Amino acid sequence: MHMRHVLIASDDDLTRAWIRSPLDGLDVVVEDCPLAELPRRILGGSVELVVLDGGRNPEALIHAVEDAAAEGVETRLFVVVEPDALASLRLPVRIPSDFLVRGSSSEELAVRVRNLLWPGEEVARQELIRVENLTLNLATYQAHVDGEPIDFTYLEYALFAFLVTHPGRTYSREVLLRRVWGSDYYGGSRTVDVHVRRIRAKLGAELSRRLETVRNVGYLWNA
């Protein structure tokens, strides 16, 4: 599973907040816009899912997403509608789509959105770790900062993920070598220092402060 870009289109602040909340548990970057800006935002960026506040009359808004798809934009559509809109609701056939009736649970919204974005690629909530603007996906061995992927090597990722999943505990270089590199590694323990420097450089100034050096001992991740 990898990071997806989601656009919430609604004129109501409470609706945007209600939709956004369950999405925080998914590997997504979320933006929002007023309904009037929907066509421009779809055509102007890489929106992989539109979550549309369709209200009682979603037809014209759905057509706007269909028109964007006809221009070659690859996206998906999730529509939130009022109960009395169900009788006339017609979802597009050319775009992967689903809908939810307002008043349904946040959990159902999250499940339906996840199935649209990653059909057949389930990920458990505990496999996503978020720290400030960092997302660490333990299922796919990926890390993102502000939605942008970090270009870790395998061992950089393995070392970083080990420390992040064991926060607040100091590990010596020797222990890290055994746990990350394996018991059959015969290189010097200073290779850990090299990898930590590279990780810090890729994390940036703010996040790298959490990867602390414990003098004469080793390293810890301060959550």
Residue pairs with C-beta under 8 A, 6 or more apart in sequence:
1 27
1 118
1 121
1 123
1 137
1 139
1 140
2 27
2 137
2 140
2 142
3 27
3 28
3 29
3 135
3 137
3 142
3 144
3 147
3 149
4 26
4 27
4 28
4 29
4 48
4 49
4 117
4 118
5 28
5 29
5 31
5 45
5 46
5 47
5 48
5 49
5 147
6 23
6 28
6 29
6 30
6 31
6 47
6 48
6 49
6 50
6 51
6 113
6 117
7 30
7 31
7 32
7 33
7 38
7 41
7 42
7 45
7 47
7 49
7 50
7 51
8 16
8 19
8 20
8 30
8 31
8 32
8 33
8 51
8 53
9 32
9 33
9 34
9 35
9 37
9 38
9 41
9 50
9 51
9 52
9 53
9 61
10 16
10 19
10 32
10 34
10 35
10 52
10 53
11 34
11 35
11 53
12 53
15 53
15 80
16 32
16 53
18 106
19 51
19 53
19 80
19 109
20 30
20 32
21 106
22 106
22 107
22 109
22 110
22 113
23 30
23 110
23 113
24 130
25 110
25 125
25 128
26 110
26 113
26 114
26 117
26 128
27 123
27 128
27 135
27 137
27 144
28 49
28 117
29 146
29 147
31 41
33 41
35 53
35 61
38 50
38 52
38 61
38 64
38 65
39 64
39 67
39 68
41 47
42 50
42 64
42 65
42 68
42 73
42 75
43 68
43 71
43 73
47 73
47 75
48 74
48 75
48 76
48 117
49 75
49 76
49 77
49 78
49 113
49 116
49 117
50 65
50 75
50 76
50 77
50 78
51 78
51 80
51 113
52 58
52 61
52 62
52 65
52 77
52 78
52 79
52 80
53 80
54 61
54 62
54 79
54 80
54 81
54 82
54 85
54 99
55 81
55 82
55 85
56 81
56 82
56 84
56 85
57 85
58 79
58 81
58 85
58 89
59 88
59 90
61 79
62 77
62 79
62 90
62 91
62 92
65 75
65 77
65 92
65 95
66 92
66 94
66 95
68 75
69 75
69 92
69 94
69 95
70 94
75 95
76 95
76 96
76 97
76 116
76 117
77 91
77 92
77 95
77 96
77 97
77 98
78 97
78 98
78 99
78 100
78 112
78 113
78 116
79 89
79 91
79 97
79 98
79 99
79 100
80 99
80 100
80 101
80 102
80 109
81 89
81 99
81 100
81 101
81 102
82 101
82 102
83 101
83 102
83 103
86 101
89 99
91 97
91 98
91 99
96 116
96 119
97 116
98 112
98 115
98 116
100 108
100 109
100 112
114 122
114 123
123 137
123 139
123 140
124 139
127 137
127 138
127 139
128 135
128 136
128 137
128 138
129 135
129 136
129 138
129 164
129 165
130 136
131 164
131 207
131 210
131 223
132 206
132 207
133 145
133 146
133 207
134 143
134 144
134 145
134 203
134 207
135 143
135 144
135 145
136 142
136 143
136 160
136 161
136 164
137 143
137 144
138 161
138 165
141 154
141 157
141 161
142 149
143 149
143 150
143 152
143 157
143 160
144 150
145 203
145 204
145 207
150 202
150 203
151 202
152 160
152 199
152 202
153 198
155 180
155 181
155 195
156 195
156 198
156 199
156 202
158 180
159 176
159 180
159 192
159 195
159 196
159 199
160 199
160 211
162 171
162 176
162 179
162 180
163 171
163 211
163 219
163 220
163 221
164 221
164 223
166 221
167 220
167 221
167 222
167 223
168 220
168 221
168 222
168 223
169 220
170 214
170 217
170 218
170 219
170 220
171 179
171 218
171 219
171 220
172 217
172 218
173 189
173 190
173 192
173 193
173 218
173 219
174 189
175 218
176 192
176 218
176 219
177 185
177 187
177 189
177 191
177 192
178 185
181 187
181 191
192 218
192 219
196 211
196 213
196 219
199 208
199 211
200 208
200 211
201 208
203 211
209 222
210 221
210 222
210 223
211 219
211 220
211 221
211 222
212 219
212 220
212 221
212 222
213 219
214 220
